[in-house]
Amino acid sequence: MDLPCHEVYALRYATVARKPTENFISGDPHDWANQMDYFIWAIHAEGEWIIVDTGFAAPAAEQRKRNLLRCPTQALRMLGVDAQAVRDVIITHLHYDHAGNLDKFPAAQFHIQQAEVAFATGPCMCEPFLRHAYDVEDVVHLVRHVYAGRVVFHRGDVHLRPGISLHRIGGHTEGLQAVRIHTARGWVVLASDATHYFDNYKKRSPFPIVYHVGEMLQGYDRLNELADSEGHIIPGHDPAVLSGYPRHAGNAEIVGLHLNPTRRS
């Protein structure tokens, strides 16, 4: 059976300056990335929009000193997507910058790995280092959606629909999942924080916020297995994504990942 070819977009909604040493756990990163961009992603799948992650809101930006450019739902409106009408949202993991704003998607079911919810509500959260990137209110909000019957739990790899699949890749958190999408240029993989930057996996130097370094390194190999090439792997926070793919309708904050890169990463 021929698979449909979907469109997939990266939408930047926030940014922050960082020291390269904050982004790489090893090596000599003095000339590596010194900015972190924050994205959500939107998949146009046979007339429907599937959203990947929901970003953070103004209170989190103020608390963590991030430069919030716009609400993620406003970014979606720039693409012509009404957050209130979205029926499926994939949450790659529950860190604050990926799982805020759940209340802004009132019609959605949320797809998440069972291991991630167990991790974010279990004994590991007694450790300040492991819980620092979580916002308790986001986690509680997700749990409320569980009780409302609006959360779909997944265990490992799963086909969400033709041409779209979810793949658990641990390391950064216990239950982080990547998203694989069939497009006109082949299989594109939204790595999310399985690799924050292109250089994390290319130079095999993990991002320092990590639960299991060994699983993160194995995750780089898994990304390569899932994608058609390195050029089909989309890291979660690299500014090079925004400059490396064609703009959507001339908008500098939205790029089409289903289109061929405009330059090599």
C-alpha positions as CSV (number, residue, x, y, z in Angstrom):
1,M,0.0,0.0,0.0
2,D,1.3,3.4,-0.9
3,L,1.8,5.7,2.1
4,P,0.4,9.2,2.1
5,C,3.0,12.0,2.0
6,H,2.4,14.4,4.8
7,E,3.5,18.0,5.3
8,V,5.4,18.9,8.5
9,Y,6.3,22.3,9.9
10,A,8.6,23.7,12.6
11,L,7.2,26.8,14.4
12,R,9.5,28.8,16.6
13,Y,7.9,30.5,19.6
14,A,10.8,31.3,22.0
15,T,14.5,31.6,22.2
16,V,17.3,32.1,24.8
17,A,21.1,32.7,24.7
18,R,23.2,29.9,26.3
19,K,26.8,29.1,26.8
20,P,28.0,26.3,24.5
21,T,29.2,24.4,27.6
22,E,25.5,24.3,28.8
23,N,24.5,22.4,25.6
24,F,27.2,19.6,25.4
25,I,28.3,17.2,28.0
26,S,31.8,16.5,26.6
27,G,34.4,17.7,24.1
28,D,35.5,21.2,23.4
29,P,32.4,23.1,22.4
30,H,33.7,26.6,22.4
31,D,32.6,27.1,18.8
32,W,29.3,25.2,19.1
33,A,25.8,26.4,19.5
34,N,25.3,29.4,21.8
35,Q,21.5,29.9,21.2
36,M,18.6,27.7,22.0
37,D,15.3,28.0,20.0
38,Y,12.0,26.6,21.1
39,F,9.7,24.9,18.6
40,I,6.4,23.2,18.3
41,W,5.7,21.1,15.2
42,A,2.6,20.7,13.1
43,I,1.8,17.8,10.7
44,H,-0.7,18.3,8.0
45,A,-2.1,14.8,7.5
46,E,-4.7,14.3,4.8
47,G,-6.7,17.4,5.7
48,E,-6.2,17.2,9.5
49,W,-3.6,18.9,11.7
50,I,-1.7,16.9,14.3
51,I,0.3,19.0,16.7
52,V,3.6,17.9,18.3
53,D,4.2,19.5,21.7
54,T,2.5,22.6,23.1
55,G,5.4,24.8,24.3
56,F,5.3,27.0,27.4
57,A,3.4,30.2,28.4
58,A,4.4,33.6,29.7
59,P,4.7,32.6,33.5
60,A,7.2,29.9,32.6
61,A,9.1,32.3,30.3
62,E,9.3,34.8,33.1
63,Q,10.3,32.3,35.8
64,R,13.0,30.7,33.6
65,K,14.1,33.9,31.8
66,R,13.3,32.8,28.3
67,N,12.4,35.1,25.5
68,L,8.8,34.3,24.6
69,L,8.3,35.5,21.1
70,R,4.6,34.5,20.9
71,C,2.2,32.0,22.4
72,P,2.5,28.7,20.6
73,T,-1.1,28.9,19.7
74,Q,-0.5,32.2,18.0
75,A,2.3,30.6,16.0
76,L,-0.2,28.0,14.9
77,R,-2.6,30.7,13.8
78,M,0.2,32.0,11.6
79,L,0.0,28.7,9.9
80,G,-3.8,28.8,9.7
81,V,-4.3,26.3,12.5
82,D,-7.0,26.8,15.2
83,A,-5.7,25.2,18.4
84,Q,-9.2,24.8,19.7
85,A,-10.1,22.6,16.8
86,V,-7.1,20.3,16.9
87,R,-8.1,16.7,17.7
88,D,-4.7,15.0,18.2
89,V,-1.7,16.4,20.1
90,I,1.5,14.3,20.5
91,I,3.5,15.1,23.6
92,T,7.1,14.0,23.2
93,H,7.8,14.4,26.9
94,L,6.5,16.4,29.8
95,H,9.3,19.0,30.3
96,Y,7.9,22.5,30.8
97,D,8.9,23.7,27.2
98,H,7.0,20.8,25.6
99,A,3.9,20.3,27.6
100,G,2.5,23.7,28.7
101,N,-0.7,25.3,27.3
102,L,-2.6,22.0,27.4
103,D,-5.7,24.0,28.3
104,K,-5.5,25.7,24.9
105,F,-6.4,22.5,23.1
106,P,-9.9,21.7,24.4
107,A,-10.9,19.2,21.7
108,A,-7.6,17.3,21.6
109,Q,-6.6,13.8,22.8
110,F,-3.0,13.8,24.0
111,H,-0.7,11.0,22.9
112,I,2.2,10.2,25.3
113,Q,4.4,7.3,26.4
114,Q,3.2,5.5,29.5
115,A,6.8,5.5,30.7
116,E,6.9,9.3,30.6
117,V,3.9,9.8,32.8
118,A,5.2,7.2,35.3
119,F,8.6,9.0,35.3
120,A,7.1,12.5,35.8
121,T,4.9,11.3,38.7
122,G,7.2,8.8,40.3
123,P,10.1,8.7,42.8
124,C,12.6,10.2,40.4
125,M,10.8,13.5,40.9
126,C,12.2,13.5,44.4
127,E,15.5,14.4,42.9
128,P,15.8,18.2,42.2
129,F,18.1,17.6,39.2
130,L,15.6,15.3,37.5
131,R,12.5,17.4,38.2
132,H,14.0,20.8,37.4
133,A,12.8,20.8,33.8
134,Y,9.3,19.8,34.7
135,D,6.6,22.2,35.8
136,V,4.3,20.5,38.4
137,E,1.3,22.3,37.1
138,D,1.8,21.0,33.6
139,V,2.1,17.5,34.9
140,V,-1.0,17.9,37.1
141,H,-2.9,19.3,34.1
142,L,-2.0,16.2,32.1
143,V,-3.2,13.9,34.9
144,R,-6.5,15.8,35.0
145,H,-6.8,15.0,31.3
146,V,-6.2,11.3,32.1
147,Y,-9.2,11.4,34.5
148,A,-11.2,13.1,31.8
149,G,-10.4,10.3,29.3
150,R,-8.4,12.6,27.0
151,V,-5.0,10.9,27.2
152,V,-3.9,8.0,25.0
153,F,-1.0,6.0,26.5
154,H,1.5,4.3,24.3
155,R,4.1,1.7,25.1
156,G,7.1,1.9,22.8
157,D,6.7,2.1,19.0
158,V,3.3,2.6,17.6
159,H,1.7,3.5,14.2
160,L,-0.5,6.4,14.9
161,R,-1.9,6.5,11.3
162,P,-0.5,5.7,7.9
163,G,2.8,7.5,7.5
164,I,3.0,8.6,11.1
165,S,4.5,6.6,13.9
166,L,5.8,7.2,17.5
167,H,9.0,5.8,18.9
168,R,10.1,5.7,22.5
169,I,13.7,6.9,22.8
170,G,14.9,7.2,26.3
171,G,17.9,9.1,27.6
172,H,16.8,12.7,28.0
173,T,13.8,11.5,30.1
174,E,12.5,7.9,30.7
175,G,9.7,8.2,28.2
176,L,10.6,10.7,25.5
177,Q,9.2,9.8,22.1
178,A,10.2,10.8,18.6
179,V,7.8,11.2,15.7
180,R,8.4,9.7,12.3
181,I,6.5,11.2,9.3
182,H,6.4,10.1,5.7
183,T,6.8,13.1,3.4
184,A,7.5,13.7,-0.3
185,R,11.2,13.8,0.5
186,G,11.1,10.6,2.5
187,W,10.9,9.7,6.2
188,V,11.5,12.8,8.4
189,V,12.0,12.2,12.2
190,L,11.1,14.9,14.7
191,A,13.7,14.0,17.3
192,S,12.5,16.5,19.9
193,D,15.0,16.3,22.7
194,A,16.4,13.0,21.7
195,T,18.9,15.4,20.3
196,H,18.7,19.1,21.1
197,Y,21.2,20.2,18.4
198,F,22.6,18.6,15.2
199,D,26.0,18.5,16.9
200,N,24.7,16.5,19.9
201,Y,24.3,13.4,17.8
202,K,26.8,14.2,15.1
203,K,29.6,14.6,17.6
204,R,28.0,12.1,20.1
205,S,28.1,14.7,22.9
206,P,24.8,14.5,24.8
207,F,22.9,17.5,26.1
208,P,23.7,17.8,29.9
209,I,20.0,17.5,31.1
210,V,19.8,13.8,30.8
211,Y,18.3,10.9,32.8
212,H,20.4,8.0,31.2
213,V,23.5,8.9,29.1
214,G,23.8,5.4,27.7
215,E,20.2,5.4,26.4
216,M,20.7,8.9,24.9
217,L,23.7,7.7,22.9
218,Q,21.8,4.6,21.8
219,G,19.0,7.0,20.8
220,Y,21.2,8.7,18.3
221,D,21.6,5.3,16.5
222,R,17.9,4.8,16.7
223,L,17.2,8.2,15.0
224,N,19.5,7.2,12.2
225,E,17.6,3.9,11.8
226,L,14.3,5.7,11.6
227,A,15.2,8.6,9.2
228,D,16.1,8.3,5.6
229,S,19.3,10.2,6.2
230,E,21.0,12.5,8.7
231,G,19.3,15.3,6.8
232,H,15.9,13.9,7.7
233,I,16.6,14.2,11.5
234,I,15.1,17.3,13.0
235,P,16.6,18.3,16.4
236,G,14.5,19.8,19.1
237,H,16.2,23.2,19.7
238,D,18.7,24.0,17.0
239,P,18.5,27.5,15.4
240,A,19.9,25.9,12.3
241,V,16.5,24.3,11.7
242,L,14.9,27.7,11.1
243,S,17.7,28.8,8.8
244,G,18.1,25.5,7.0
245,Y,14.6,24.9,5.5
246,P,12.3,26.8,3.2
247,R,10.1,29.4,4.9
248,H,6.4,28.9,4.8
249,A,4.7,31.8,2.9
250,G,7.8,33.9,3.6
251,N,7.3,33.7,7.3
252,A,10.8,33.6,9.0
253,E,9.4,31.8,12.1
254,I,7.9,28.8,10.2
255,V,9.7,26.3,8.0
256,G,8.6,23.3,6.0
257,L,10.5,20.2,7.0
258,H,8.8,18.1,4.2
259,L,10.8,20.3,1.7
260,N,14.4,19.8,0.8
261,P,16.8,21.7,3.1
262,T,18.1,25.1,1.7
263,R,21.5,24.3,3.1
264,R,23.4,21.5,4.7
265,S,23.3,21.4,8.5
